[in-house]
Structures are given as C-alpha cells and as structure tokens.
Amino acid sequence: MYIVTGGAGFIGSNIVKGLNDRGIDDILIVDNLSNSQKHLNLNRLKYRDYVDKKDFFEFLGYIEEDIDVIFHQGACSNTMETDGRYMMENNYEFSRELLLFALEKKIRFIYASSASIYGNGDDGFVEAEECEYPLNIYAFSKFSFDNYIRGLGKLNSQVVGLRYFNVYGPQENHKGSMASVAYHFFNQMKEDNKVKLFEGSKDFRRDFIHVQDVVDVNMFFFENPKLSGIFNCGTGKARSFFDIAEAMKESYPDVEVEFVPFPEKLKGKYQAYTQADLSKLREIGYEGDFRTLEEGVGEYLMVLENTGGYIK
C-alpha cells in the first residue's frame, strides 16, 4: 500500500496521478475536505481508500498490509497564516508523529519541504543551514521539520525532503489566493483581457516549476529507495512575473498588462528572488529535464482552457 497525505490537494493529487500512470492504485489518500471543491481533484484518480486527516493515526492501527511509501504532502500552505500554534500543529507536530511511525515500521518517507526556508535568499539557495532564514511561520514550520530530521542522524529507511520552489499547474483551483501567478493571470485575462502585476514585477524573479516536473522528481526518489536527504526541487532558472505575462501573450496576443501598487501586507514577507541550486540533486543522479517557463505555462493554459484546470 502507498499513502499520500494531502492527496486531494494540488501536488498530492498530481503525485497520485503519477502513481496511477505507473499502474499503481493501491493508494490511501489522507486529506481534509472541509474545502469541498478539492473533491474535483479526485474525480479522475484511482485509489483504494480515503480517510480524513483527523482520523488518520487511529486508522493506521487497522491497516494490516505492508505500507511501502508515504508521500507526505499534507500541510497548511497558506504563507499568510499568522496562527503559529495552528501552523506548527499541522506542519511540524503532525509530520514528526508520522515520520516516527514510518521509521518504526521501516516505511519509506518522501515529504514536501519548501524553498520558503531560504527567506530572502541573501545567503543563497543551497541545502545548507547557513542559507536558511525563514521569514514567516509557514516557512519556520518547514524549517523546523527539516532540522528535526537532520538531528536524527543516520536513518534505517529512506527519508527524502523536497524543497519545492514556485509550483504551478493543474489541480490548484481550490487554493484561492495561494494559487500560482499563472492561474490568477489566466482568470484575470478571462475576466477583462488584462493581467495585473505588482509594480516592480520585472525585478521580482522566482524559480517557477511545473507540477509535472515536481512529480517526476518525486518518482525518481520513489524508484531509487536507497537515496535519502533534503533536496531542492526547482528548475534552477529565475524568471520574472512579467515573463509569465509575456508567455501568456504567446497564446493570447491581445491581453494587456496592468501594474498595481505592491500590497502593504506583503512587505517584509515576500521573496523577491529565488533560484534553486540543483547541484545536490544532480550529484545523486537526477538527469531529468525541466520545462522552460514558456513550455510549462503553454501546457497549463491548454489545461485551463480545455478542462478548467483539472486532470480529466
């Protein structure tokens, strides 16, 4: 059996699809459907069972068969959340308890970390403590779990943390304000043929990675059970928000760009620049190519147009 926490979410549901594409459907999905829109992410996926997050640990006691891998993608991903207790309970304490269960049972554990750990990036984007300085409680919760794993030393089974950079692509509709810039630009364009960028967006550069490339990295570690560690998961290229608007104009040449004031609430909490250092990922043998921004945005726009942004 395979477990995907956050399996009804954005990256989690795409990982379930990645397993399905490999002929695997013996999957337990763990999630919280209080946002009922997330059920649409499951409509075309194959899995054996679903359990609510609040019942998950009790449910584990009833599973008699072997669990091969836990893909732990479930988390509160709202970077604007200010309730530190809530964030740490969801992203740190739950993750720690699940990890300890996996280690006890010698279950492989592949989990979602975050590039937000690097803060403003002044010290670089290498998987090293001297580069890490989280700017918000979300980033701190991920930083804390990575550090907990580091403190455990040598482990008896695979444990992999993937520091996702700016992920975009199908199945993110439910994320609201936390959905990708590409998703928001598409909806703005459909509403009035305009996309709105913050003033200074030509200078805001991020490492934007298509969700299928994220799935490919997860599947690489799934297929290489002897590899462990914490790794960046980005393209290694920094592109501007303005570049996304320009990529959209390839498909929608009449769309206009409008610049709006930068929000006060984001000042001091906003990563103006990210770019994954892929040295460590390449050193352990990952040879996969990553979509260019133009390729990835083009693919995503077709999905948004044809299926409303969902796997179908």
Wavefront OBJ file of the C-alpha trace (Angstrom):
o trace
v 0.000 0.000 0.000
v 1.019 3.586 -0.673
v -0.118 6.591 1.357
v -0.409 10.133 0.018
v -1.224 12.751 2.618
v -2.694 15.864 1.091
v -3.751 13.554 -1.724
v -6.742 15.720 -2.635
v -4.548 18.809 -2.791
v -2.519 20.339 -5.583
v 0.786 18.482 -5.570
v -0.573 15.446 -3.713
v -3.247 14.714 -6.323
v -0.662 15.030 -9.097
v 1.535 12.517 -7.258
v -1.428 10.117 -7.102
v -1.766 10.574 -10.878
v 1.955 9.850 -11.228
v 1.490 6.583 -9.339
v -1.578 5.725 -11.434
v 0.489 6.263 -14.584
v 2.850 3.577 -13.245
v -0.012 1.125 -12.763
v -0.386 1.747 -9.019
v -3.797 2.288 -7.458
v -3.342 0.611 -4.068
v -3.319 4.074 -2.542
v -4.729 5.523 0.663
v -5.482 9.234 0.339
v -5.388 11.300 3.508
v -6.817 14.808 3.431
v -9.360 17.249 4.827
v -12.290 18.035 2.536
v -13.695 20.912 4.565
v -12.963 22.781 1.332
v -15.319 20.597 -0.668
v -14.030 21.921 -4.013
v -11.000 19.666 -3.526
v -13.109 16.616 -4.360
v -12.817 17.639 -8.024
v -9.106 16.806 -7.820
v -10.020 13.174 -7.074
v -12.636 12.560 -9.754
v -10.245 11.055 -12.312
v -7.782 9.395 -9.932
v -7.617 5.731 -8.974
v -7.126 4.889 -5.307
v -8.332 2.299 -2.839
v -9.462 4.390 0.133
v -9.792 7.842 1.623
v -9.505 8.868 5.282
v -9.871 12.250 6.911
v -6.725 13.657 8.473
v -8.270 13.764 11.958
v -8.892 10.004 11.857
v -5.644 9.055 10.157
v -3.484 7.890 13.050
v -6.303 5.785 14.508
v -6.907 4.348 11.030
v -3.244 3.326 10.760
v -3.817 0.873 13.583
v -6.268 -1.073 11.411
v -4.026 -1.400 8.349
v -2.768 -4.965 8.240
v -0.829 -4.994 4.985
v 2.611 -3.561 4.416
v 2.958 0.130 3.640
v 5.731 0.713 1.117
v 5.967 4.505 0.851
v 4.363 7.540 2.472
v 4.294 10.620 0.263
v 3.692 13.285 2.887
v 2.314 16.335 1.060
v -0.357 17.425 3.525
v 0.191 20.788 5.213
v -1.234 24.235 5.796
v 0.324 26.004 2.810
v -1.098 29.475 3.469
v 2.016 31.623 3.752
v -0.120 34.466 5.161
v -1.391 32.395 8.117
v -0.368 34.083 11.386
v -1.590 31.499 13.932
v 1.725 29.939 14.892
v 0.227 27.237 17.091
v -2.078 26.076 14.296
v 0.766 26.101 11.769
v 3.146 24.133 13.983
v 0.469 21.558 14.864
v -0.309 20.979 11.184
v 3.102 21.210 9.585
v 5.546 20.219 12.300
v 3.920 18.089 15.006
v 1.775 16.024 12.627
v 4.787 15.491 10.331
v 7.013 14.456 13.239
v 4.482 11.919 14.504
v 4.047 10.450 11.021
v 7.801 10.286 10.465
v 8.365 8.447 13.744
v 5.679 5.933 12.746
v 7.379 5.442 9.373
v 10.812 4.966 10.941
v 9.471 2.451 13.449
v 7.863 0.411 10.654
v 10.739 0.998 8.181
v 8.409 2.689 5.723
v 9.951 4.945 3.117
v 9.056 8.613 3.651
v 9.111 11.274 0.908
v 7.852 14.647 2.073
v 7.212 18.209 0.957
v 9.585 20.808 2.292
v 9.717 24.359 0.929
v 12.062 26.877 -0.660
v 10.498 29.489 1.636
v 13.031 28.241 4.195
v 15.689 30.316 2.387
v 13.933 33.582 3.218
v 15.079 36.483 1.086
v 17.867 34.367 -0.385
v 20.713 36.699 0.548
v 22.827 33.703 1.519
v 21.966 31.572 -1.496
v 19.721 28.592 -2.194
v 21.906 25.643 -1.250
v 20.592 22.926 1.086
v 22.730 24.169 3.998
v 21.853 25.745 7.338
v 23.834 28.912 6.645
v 21.466 29.686 3.726
v 18.259 29.293 5.751
v 16.338 32.105 7.431
v 12.525 31.753 7.260
v 10.524 34.980 7.055
v 7.095 33.683 8.152
v 5.597 30.989 10.365
v 4.823 28.722 7.391
v 8.482 28.721 6.385
v 9.510 28.247 10.019
v 7.289 25.157 10.347
v 9.004 23.569 7.329
v 12.434 24.687 8.540
v 11.764 23.112 11.946
v 10.845 19.732 10.456
v 13.896 19.677 8.196
v 16.068 20.419 11.222
v 14.360 17.687 13.259
v 15.280 15.157 10.579
v 18.847 16.420 10.448
v 19.082 15.881 14.177
v 18.137 12.208 13.887
v 21.377 11.335 12.093
v 21.628 8.115 10.079
v 18.217 6.515 9.489
v 17.187 2.910 8.808
v 14.974 3.658 5.792
v 14.604 6.215 3.025
v 13.688 9.738 4.097
v 13.615 12.441 1.407
v 12.632 16.088 1.788
v 11.965 18.099 -1.383
v 12.154 21.869 -1.149
v 9.545 22.948 -3.666
v 10.076 26.300 -5.325
v 7.157 28.092 -7.048
v 4.954 25.281 -8.345
v 2.188 25.849 -10.890
v -0.059 23.621 -12.971
v -3.286 21.581 -12.974
v -5.342 20.844 -9.856
v -4.650 24.067 -7.913
v -8.098 25.680 -8.357
v -9.038 25.227 -4.692
v -6.037 27.179 -3.398
v -7.651 30.586 -3.772
v -5.195 33.420 -3.138
v -2.389 30.861 -2.670
v -2.751 29.532 -6.232
v 0.038 30.279 -8.688
v 0.533 33.531 -10.553
v -0.175 31.706 -13.833
v -3.576 30.584 -12.520
v -4.503 34.095 -11.363
v -3.285 35.693 -14.588
v -5.432 33.303 -16.627
v -8.572 34.154 -14.659
v -7.849 37.885 -14.808
v -7.349 37.624 -18.542
v -10.648 35.775 -18.973
v -12.477 38.420 -16.947
v -11.361 41.593 -18.738
v -8.452 40.707 -21.034
v -5.929 42.119 -18.549
v -3.352 40.666 -16.195
v -2.383 42.614 -13.088
v 1.208 42.713 -11.885
v 2.625 44.396 -8.807
v 4.712 47.445 -9.546
v 8.319 46.308 -9.822
v 7.364 42.840 -11.083
v 10.024 42.943 -13.768
v 12.510 42.763 -10.889
v 10.680 40.024 -8.916
v 12.224 36.791 -10.148
v 11.290 33.338 -8.952
v 12.076 29.746 -9.839
v 8.773 28.604 -11.357
v 8.414 24.831 -11.756
v 5.572 22.940 -13.460
v 3.873 20.421 -11.189
v 4.619 17.531 -13.576
v 8.334 18.222 -13.131
v 7.770 18.082 -9.360
v 6.044 14.709 -9.797
v 8.972 13.466 -11.896
v 11.418 14.325 -9.097
v 9.202 12.538 -6.551
v 9.026 9.478 -8.804
v 12.812 9.475 -9.179
v 13.208 9.015 -5.424
v 10.323 6.538 -5.394
v 12.259 4.449 -7.925
v 15.583 4.862 -6.062
v 14.860 3.705 -2.491
v 18.478 3.887 -1.317
v 18.648 7.665 -1.759
v 17.900 9.950 1.183
v 18.401 13.601 2.047
v 16.969 17.077 1.608
v 16.991 18.388 -1.963
v 15.895 21.469 -3.872
v 13.063 20.927 -6.332
v 13.106 23.760 -8.839
v 14.303 24.365 -12.380
v 17.490 26.240 -11.494
v 16.240 29.234 -13.508
v 14.875 32.500 -12.113
v 12.229 34.217 -14.225
v 10.163 37.327 -13.586
v 6.433 37.625 -13.047
v 6.452 39.808 -16.140
v 7.882 36.836 -18.077
v 4.768 34.827 -17.168
v 2.569 37.565 -18.610
v 4.717 37.570 -21.756
v 4.443 33.778 -22.002
v 0.656 34.098 -21.818
v 0.703 36.563 -24.687
v 2.074 33.799 -26.896
v -1.377 32.192 -26.645
v -3.398 35.359 -26.055
v -1.650 38.155 -28.003
v -4.329 40.745 -27.196
v -4.016 40.503 -23.405
v -2.956 43.744 -21.686
v -0.639 44.137 -18.695
v -1.660 46.471 -15.860
v 0.635 47.366 -12.959
v -0.914 47.794 -9.486
v 0.600 49.009 -6.170
v 2.531 46.471 -4.091
v 0.390 45.400 -1.069
v 1.484 46.661 2.334
v 0.683 43.287 3.952
v 3.346 41.565 1.830
v 6.196 43.927 2.593
v 8.952 42.149 4.517
v 7.319 38.751 3.918
v 7.854 38.443 0.182
v 10.591 36.536 -1.605
v 11.653 38.834 -4.413
v 14.135 36.304 -5.799
v 14.501 32.514 -5.747
v 16.604 30.162 -7.824
v 17.189 26.539 -6.907
v 20.752 25.315 -6.725
v 20.437 21.871 -8.304
v 23.980 20.685 -7.604
v 22.984 18.233 -4.897
v 20.073 16.818 -6.910
v 22.281 16.328 -9.952
v 25.103 14.790 -7.909
v 22.885 11.923 -6.744
v 21.920 11.098 -10.324
v 18.792 13.041 -11.291
v 19.116 13.694 -15.026
v 15.589 14.852 -15.838
v 14.986 17.992 -17.858
v 12.710 20.747 -16.610
v 10.158 22.596 -18.706
v 11.047 26.153 -19.633
v 8.626 28.753 -18.317
v 7.230 29.195 -21.815
v 6.708 25.432 -22.254
v 5.139 24.952 -18.840
v 2.835 27.961 -18.996
v 1.771 26.992 -22.518
v 0.847 23.474 -21.372
v -1.010 24.801 -18.348
v -3.032 27.304 -20.370
v -4.271 24.460 -22.581
v -5.446 22.535 -19.496
v -7.165 25.623 -18.068
v -8.932 26.193 -21.375
v -9.895 22.556 -22.042
v -10.719 21.117 -18.621
v -10.959 24.119 -16.309
v -7.578 23.242 -14.798
v -8.313 19.661 -13.769
v -6.976 16.234 -14.677
v -9.583 14.624 -16.947
l 1 2 3 4 5 6 7 8 9 10 11 12 13 14 15 16 17 18 19 20 21 22 23 24 25 26 27 28 29 30 31 32 33 34 35 36 37 38 39 40 41 42 43 44 45 46 47 48 49 50 51 52 53 54 55 56 57 58 59 60 61 62 63 64 65 66 67 68 69 70 71 72 73 74 75 76 77 78 79 80 81 82 83 84 85 86 87 88 89 90 91 92 93 94 95 96 97 98 99 100 101 102 103 104 105 106 107 108 109 110 111 112 113 114 115 116 117 118 119 120 121 122 123 124 125 126 127 128 129 130 131 132 133 134 135 136 137 138 139 140 141 142 143 144 145 146 147 148 149 150 151 152 153 154 155 156 157 158 159 160 161 162 163 164 165 166 167 168 169 170 171 172 173 174 175 176 177 178 179 180 181 182 183 184 185 186 187 188 189 190 191 192 193 194 195 196 197 198 199 200 201 202 203 204 205 206 207 208 209 210 211 212 213 214 215 216 217 218 219 220 221 222 223 224 225 226 227 228 229 230 231 232 233 234 235 236 237 238 239 240 241 242 243 244 245 246 247 248 249 250 251 252 253 254 255 256 257 258 259 260 261 262 263 264 265 266 267 268 269 270 271 272 273 274 275 276 277 278 279 280 281 282 283 284 285 286 287 288 289 290 291 292 293 294 295 296 297 298 299 300 301 302 303 304 305 306 307 308 309 310 311 312
